[in-house]
Every structure is written in structure tokens, then in C-alpha cells.
């Protein structure tokens, strides 16, 4: 998936997120506000260091003010925004040490989540996991980074839900959000064949879960995390990718 165009900020696709899956936002409007702002941060539509005006976010994402305030509170807990008295709320900076730690934590947690999902997944869970990348090839041909990020979010959230361990899920999903910010910066350097291979690796996890192969799911998830964890090489001053996905 080479030469990705900058995602169109005027098109805001809802990402199925931890808010929707784990009941943190029972009000639909609040859930949508969280998901839209989260995706804006992940994709860089809301840039690191950018000051976030609540009224501007309400108009941009066509959501309610209460939903925006609720979303910013949750994103602050995930360390994706920074809230300071009198100076307002800004998008958290990109910190390479922090992302290295996030990838290390994911490598410990997500394979275990996959193994638990293989043991506990229902038919509905398996359909959600397998369906996450159903239109991936279409998104690759269209250079649709927004759609691919949404699929990746959906995939990992579905596995966390299928683990039936709420504590692990509440740790794993925010870590995945944080790591995906850095993945997006390196996405444009991936070739079409590399992107297809990554999707195939994710589908291999889904197959193991569908066959209730816990050890296979654990090993397959490790492969999706590319073995030894290293942060993507990012030129933070230029805010553009210069390396590959970790």
C-alpha cells in the first residue's frame, strides 16, 4: 500500500472502538464523538500539539458538546490529549520512547488476548473478527488509509472483546490506539505487497481463533506484531513517515 494520500479530513468514518464495545459510552452521540476525535488523532487530522477547541470539534464532527467533553476526558485518560488548567486541551505529542513501551506492552498482552479469544470466542465474535478486514483489498486499491485504520481498530477490539477478560481489554485497546498513531506515519512507505501480507497475517490470527487453536492464535498474533518490537522511525519535526511499521 504505497503512496497513500493524506486522509480527507472532511470524511469521518466511525471506528468501532472500546467505547462502543465495553459500555463506556452508553449514549450514542458520546460514543460517536469519542470515535471521531480518536480517529482524527490517529490519522493526524488533529496534529500533535494542536489546540482542541470544543466548539470547533462539535462543528467538525457534527456531535454534541457533552459528547466532545466526554470524549476529551477519555482521551486524556489514554494520554492521547493533554489537558491543562487555563491553557486548554491539546493533542498529545508523539513520543518515541512512549511508543516503544506501548509496542512492548502490546507484544506481552495481545498474544494472550488472542489465545483467550480462541478459547472463549462465540460464533458472533468470530464473525466480527473475520469480517474486520473483509474489504481490505478494496481499501488498498483505493489508497484509503482511513478505512484500513478503521479495519485494524475493529479487528483488535473484536479480539479483546472475545477474550472475555475485561481487564485485559481495557489495557490492550488504548495501547493499540496509541501504537496506531505511529503506524499511520509509516503506512505510506509500505508497498502493496507488504500491506497485503500484513492483512494475511491478521487473517491467520482470525483463522486460529475460529478453529479454537489457542497456541496458534498466540503465535499468529506475535507475527502480526513483527517479532522483536521496535518503534517506527519517524521524523517528528517534519511529521511524516521515514521508516517502516514496527
Rosetta blueprint (number, residue, H / E / L):
1 X L
2 X L
3 X L
4 X L
5 X L
6 X L
7 X L
8 X L
9 X L
10 X L
11 X L
12 X L
13 X L
14 X L
15 X L
16 X L
17 X L
18 X H
19 X H
20 X H
21 X H
22 X L
23 X L
24 X L
25 X L
26 X L
27 X L
28 X H
29 X H
30 X H
31 X H
32 X H
33 X H
34 X H
35 X H
36 X H
37 X H
38 X H
39 X H
40 X H
41 X H
42 X H
43 X H
44 X L
45 X L
46 X L
47 X L
48 X L
49 X L
50 X L
51 X E
52 X E
53 X L
54 X H
55 X H
56 X H
57 X H
58 X H
59 X H
60 X H
61 X H
62 X L
63 X L
64 X L
65 X H
66 X H
67 X H
68 X H
69 X H
70 X H
71 X H
72 X H
73 X H
74 X H
75 X H
76 X H
77 X H
78 X L
79 X L
80 X L
81 X E
82 X E
83 X E
84 X E
85 X L
86 X L
87 X L
88 X E
89 X E
90 X E
91 X E
92 X L
93 X L
94 X L
95 X L
96 X H
97 X H
98 X H
99 X H
100 X H
101 X H
102 X H
103 X H
104 X H
105 X H
106 X H
107 X H
108 X H
109 X H
110 X H
111 X H
112 X H
113 X H
114 X H
115 X H
116 X H
117 X H
118 X H
119 X H
120 X H
121 X L
122 X L
123 X H
124 X H
125 X H
126 X H
127 X H
128 X H
129 X H
130 X H
131 X H
132 X L
133 X L
134 X L
135 X L
136 X H
137 X H
138 X H
139 X H
140 X H
141 X H
142 X L
143 X L
144 X L
145 X H
146 X H
147 X H
148 X H
149 X H
150 X H
151 X H
152 X H
153 X H
154 X H
155 X H
156 X H
157 X H
158 X H
159 X H
160 X H
161 X H
162 X H
163 X L
164 X L
165 X L
166 X H
167 X H
168 X H
169 X H
170 X H
171 X H
172 X H
173 X H
174 X H
175 X H
176 X H
177 X H
178 X H
179 X H
180 X H
181 X H
182 X H
183 X H
184 X H
185 X H
186 X H
187 X H
188 X L
189 X L
190 X L
191 X L
192 X H
193 X H
194 X H
195 X H
196 X H
197 X H
198 X H
199 X H
200 X H
201 X H
202 X H
203 X H
204 X H
205 X H
206 X H
207 X H
208 X H
209 X H
210 X H
211 X L
212 X L
213 X L
214 X H
215 X H
216 X H
217 X H
218 X H
219 X H
220 X H
221 X H
222 X H
223 X H
224 X H
225 X L
226 X L
227 X L
228 X L
229 X L
230 X L
231 X L
232 X L
233 X L
234 X E
235 X E
236 X L
237 X L
238 X L
239 X L
240 X E
241 X E
242 X L
243 X L
244 X L
245 X L
246 X L
